[in-house]
Amino acid sequence: MSELMLLVFAVCLYIVPIGVVAGSKRSKGHEKNGWLIGTLFFSWIALLLYLSMIPKEGRVKARRSKKQE
């Protein structure tokens, strides 16, 4: 029984970073897909890179100024 609980605990630890990246609003679209794939292969290392590299407020679109002529 304890082996089963250890396995369940290990699977939960593996899934936590995937859930954090999937639920985050820091990235969108293909960028998020790339981070999810990276997190599948390099679980906690990819999560730490994601949290340190992607801006907290997400990608900000640059505003275009309208020139008045």
Secondary structure, 3 states (H helix, E strand, C coil): CHHHHHHHHHHHHHHHHHHHHHHCCCCCHHHHHHHHHHHHHCHHHHHHHHHHHCCCCCCCCCCCCCCCC
